[in-house]
Amino acid sequence: MVSIAGATQITDNGTAGGDLSGGIVAASGSVVSLNTGAAGSVTGNGGPGLLVAHNSTARLQRAVLTGNQGEGERAAALSSVLLFAPNIITGNAGYDLVCTPNSYGSGNSTGVGRMFCPAFGQLLSLPGGPGER
């Protein structure tokens, strides 16, 4: 598992239109936890701000994904995204959150702008969230 926390700035990575390209890319069974808080962000990247693919998972809490050339967050190829509020995922060139038909999301979508995730399960709280035991 890769954990990104605090005042981390992830910017100017990836290429628009690249298959596995973006600000942060997690693939092949990876898990990424993103908790940047208000002082950090994933912004201005080519492609999505965060891409999870090939059976990978993203856990977002207090994450800021804005102004990316693709989606803010994209889950593809049997992957998932778990949202623990609050997040700010808005102002991206594509949808702010996208799940391909074979991927899904769940959690609290408060703070997500435009979303296309047919298999999204809206939950106001998830057990086992970051900081819970």
C-alpha positions in Angstrom: 0.0 0.0 0.0 1.2 3.5 -0.9 0.0 6.3 1.4 0.2 9.9 0.3 -0.6 12.4 3.1 -0.1 16.0 4.1 0.9 19.0 2.1 1.9 17.0 -0.9 1.6 18.7 -4.4 1.3 16.3 -7.3 1.3 18.3 -10.5 2.4 18.2 -14.2 2.6 14.4 -14.5 1.2 12.2 -17.2 0.0 12.7 -20.8 -3.5 13.4 -21.9 -4.9 10.3 -23.7 -2.3 7.9 -22.3 -3.7 4.5 -21.2 -1.8 4.3 -18.0 -0.9 7.9 -17.5 -1.9 10.6 -15.0 -0.9 12.3 -11.8 -0.9 9.1 -9.7 -1.2 5.7 -11.3 -1.9 2.5 -9.3 -2.1 -0.8 -11.2 -1.8 -4.6 -10.9 -3.4 -5.1 -7.5 -2.1 -1.9 -5.9 -3.7 0.1 -3.1 -3.2 3.8 -2.8 -4.4 5.9 0.2 -4.7 9.7 -0.5 -5.2 12.2 2.3 -3.6 15.5 1.2 -5.7 17.8 3.4 -6.3 21.4 2.3 -2.6 22.1 2.0 -2.0 19.4 -0.6 -3.5 18.6 -4.0 -3.4 16.6 -7.2 -3.8 19.2 -9.9 -2.7 20.2 -13.4 -1.8 16.7 -14.5 -2.2 15.3 -18.1 -4.9 12.6 -18.0 -6.6 11.8 -14.7 -5.4 13.0 -11.4 -5.6 9.5 -10.0 -6.0 6.3 -12.0 -6.5 2.9 -10.5 -6.5 0.0 -12.9 -6.2 -3.8 -13.0 -7.7 -4.9 -9.7 -6.4 -1.9 -7.7 -8.0 0.3 -5.0 -8.0 4.0 -4.1 -9.0 5.2 -0.6 -9.6 8.9 -0.5 -10.2 11.1 2.6 -9.5 14.9 2.6 -8.2 14.5 -0.9 -8.1 17.4 -3.3 -8.1 16.5 -7.1 -8.8 19.5 -9.3 -7.8 21.0 -12.7 -6.6 17.8 -14.3 -6.7 17.3 -18.0 -8.7 14.1 -17.7 -10.9 12.9 -14.9 -10.2 13.7 -11.3 -10.3 10.0 -10.3 -10.7 7.0 -12.7 -11.3 3.4 -11.7 -10.9 0.9 -14.5 -10.4 -2.8 -15.1 -11.9 -4.4 -12.0 -10.8 -1.6 -9.7 -12.5 0.3 -6.9 -12.6 3.7 -5.2 -13.6 4.2 -1.6 -14.5 7.8 -0.6 -14.4 8.9 3.1 -15.7 12.5 3.3 -14.6 15.2 3.0 -13.0 15.3 -0.4 -12.8 18.0 -3.1 -12.9 16.4 -6.5 -14.1 19.1 -8.9 -13.1 21.2 -11.9 -11.4 18.5 -13.9 -11.6 18.4 -17.7 -13.5 15.1 -17.8 -15.9 13.8 -15.2 -14.6 14.3 -11.7 -15.1 10.6 -10.8 -15.4 7.8 -13.4 -15.8 4.1 -12.9 -15.7 1.9 -16.0 -18.5 -0.7 -16.2 -16.4 -3.4 -14.6 -15.3 -1.2 -11.7 -17.1 0.4 -8.8 -17.0 3.0 -6.1 -18.6 3.4 -2.6 -18.7 5.8 0.2 -19.7 9.5 0.6 -19.7 11.4 -2.7 -20.1 14.8 -1.0 -17.5 17.1 -2.6 -17.5 15.2 -5.9 -18.6 17.3 -8.9 -19.6 15.4 -12.1 -19.7 11.7 -11.5 -20.2 8.7 -13.9 -20.0 5.6 -11.8 -23.0 3.3 -12.4 -22.0 0.9 -9.6 -21.5 3.6 -7.0 -22.9 2.7 -3.6 -23.7 5.9 -1.6 -22.9 5.4 2.1 -22.6 8.3 4.5 -20.0 6.5 6.5 -17.9 3.4 5.9 -16.6 1.2 8.7 -12.8 0.8 8.7 -12.1 4.2 7.3 -8.7 5.9 7.7 -8.1 6.4 11.4 -10.6 3.8 12.5 -9.7 0.4 14.0 
